[in-house]
Amino acid sequence: MDYTGERFIPNNDGLEIEAEHMHRYNSIAESLKGMRVLDAGCGTGYGSFLISQFAKKVIGIDISQEAVDWCNKNYASQKNLEFTQGSLEAIPFDSEEFDCVVSFEVIEHVDSNIQRAFLREARRVLKKNGVLIISTPNKLIYTDKSGYHNPFHIHEFYEDEFKQFLSQEFAVTKLYSQSLYTVSSIYGDIKKNDNVKMFQHSSLDSSGKYMIALCSNTNKIIPSIKLDSVYKFDNPGGIHFSSLYVGTENNDYSQSQKETAVLLNHADNKFSITFDLSAYSQISKFRFDPVEDNFCICNIEEILTDGKLESTAPLNALKYHKQGFLFMNIDPQFEIAGDFSNATYITIQGYFKILSQSEISEFVDYFYQKMIEATEKAANDNI
């Protein structure tokens, strides 16, 4: 999907934008365990995918068929996740079908008539004790004070206006603020929370750049959803697209025989990714590209398959470093060989970590020093 700036695409925006978006979904994901969730205005689906690691079922809808097709292709391996085309003003599902409706940074992209229609639709598709979790920029901070006018935003809200808007359909509303400092923070009423102390420079706004609201018509569910959190980051947020190129004895790797799946990087930097091989035959080898356009440390620790595995090896790593091979290029690759003639799947498990800027600098300094030492040695040998 081409990057236009209207939809957030992981690894295409800056780290600050990525942290803001990833933080919102990470803050709610575990609280939605076992629920049936609608992600309204899912865009590129990264948030739907994160939620699906905990929820019973997640359905993402978006007005753009291109976005829906892209999501269905790239997240096909997640069986409790699906995407369909649909609009905010006419959600294509029955009444009382979902435990939770999520809509992050969407409502400001439509006019006030569609905004009101969406709020009615969200209430309609929610169960009686369901919850809407919705975020939007705080116009005072995001636009007025910054002087920046997002060309994709049609109608933004001030805080009081947002509360009044939500109260039209929901009796209970709890509002959070989100802002990015040296970390991204989401917090409710700090003054009422004895477990948190907020030390804030006088030049910072007391309100957050974004508003996140929990809305329901019952008090039962809102207390179970905890958003107060801090998101620490120094590299892309953890969702990457991996490629598996299929090869035979007589054919080299090609784009026509390529499978793509999502690599979710967990907190311990472990990953597990599965590819469907049912469309192929006479497979003798694979080329596994864990990520594109990033320096990384990666290692394959175990492979599960109904084929016969013979060997795995990195193709272009510089060295082994602590828990994985060091790739100081933007196209890390492994080759997996064996007899996979009748294989239907392959699951690759291992260690994966994108290098931070400080780590990249450390390794560049290391190899630069090695280069100097080798040059000096060669010069001395020629004396």
Disulfide bonds with the S-S distance in Angstrom:
none
